[in-house]
Structure formats: structure tokens, C-alpha cells
Amino acid sequence: MTESNDAALIQVLVERLEKTRLPIALELKEKVDGGEVLNDREIEYLEEVLGDVDQIKPLIDRHPEWQDLVSQMASLYNDITTKALENEDK
């Protein structure tokens, strides 16, 4: 993949993050922090996001300047799933 292709793909991914992924993640975090559990669709969504992370790994490996952002998002999703599991156990 060329540098310009990578740049275009990164732009699309950042826009998706800003417009969709981050707002949904923050809603899910608020929900589980409030003691609620995730429904099946929300769990499927998280699985989809984690699958997408696996697919973009080669891109991120080529552009380490984006690794911090990816790590922060992965940490947020980890916090959501951990708290959701705690809530289910209650």
C-alpha cells in the first residue's frame, strides 16, 4: 500500500472514530459505569470493533504515530467490557 493510500485510509478511520466509534464507546462506558449490563447488540458491536482493530494492525504498524490513539481506544473498550462483566456478576 502506498503512503497516499495509507493517509486516505487513516483519514477515514479517524472520521469514523470521531463521528461514531468514540461517541458510542462513551455511551457504553456511561451505561456500565451506571451499573447496567450490555445487551446483545452492544456486545456484537464491541466484537465488531475489536475485529476491526485486528484488521488495521498492519496499518498502525506502518504508522506508529497512531499507536497511542489506538492504545487509548483499546483501553477504553477494555474498561467497558471489564465493568460490564462485573455488572453481570452482581
N, C-alpha and C positions, 0 to 999 in steps of 0.2 A: 504494500500500500504506500502511496506517495505521501509526502508531507502535507500537500494541499488536501488530499482525501482525509487524512487524519484530522486536520484542522476543521474541515467541514463536519465530520462526524462528532468531534468534540463539541462543536457549537450546538449541534442538535441535541446531544446528551445533556449539556448544561441547560439548555432551554427546557428540556423535559424535566430536569431536576428542579428548576426554579418554578415552573408552572404546575407541575403535577406531583412529582415524587416527594419533594420536601413538604409541601402543604399536607399531603395525605399522611406522611410519616408523623408530622407534628400532631395531627388529629388523633392518630392511633396512639401516640405517646400520651397525650392528654387523657384519652379514654382509659388506657391501662393504669396510668397514674391515679385515676379516679376509682380504681378498684374493679373496673369492668373486665370482662373477658372478650377475646376477639371472636367474631363469627366466622363461619366457613369461608365466606368471600374475602374477608380481610386476611385470613391465613393464606388463601390461594394467592392473593396479591403479594404478600411478603415472599412467598416461594418464587413467584414470577420475578420479583425484583432481584432476589439472590441469584437466580438463574442468569439474569441479565448481567450481573456483576461478573460472573464466570466468563461470559462471552466477551466482555470488554477488557478482560485482564491483559491480553496481548497489547491492546492499545495503550493501556495505562503503563505497562512495562516499557513501551517505547517513549512514553512521556511522563517521566517520574515527577514532573512539576504538579501533576494532578493527583498524586498518591495521597497527599494529606486530606484532600477533599473526599476521596473515596474511602479513606480510613475513618473519617468523621461520620460519613453516612453509614458505613458498616457498623460503627459503634452505636449509632442511634437505633438502627434496626435490631442490633443485639440487645440493647436496653429494652426495646419494645417487646421482643419475644421472651426475654427473661422475666419481665414483670407480668406479661400475660400468663406465663406458666405458673408463676407464683399465685396469681389471682385464681387460676383454675383449681389449684391445690387447696384453696381456702374453702 
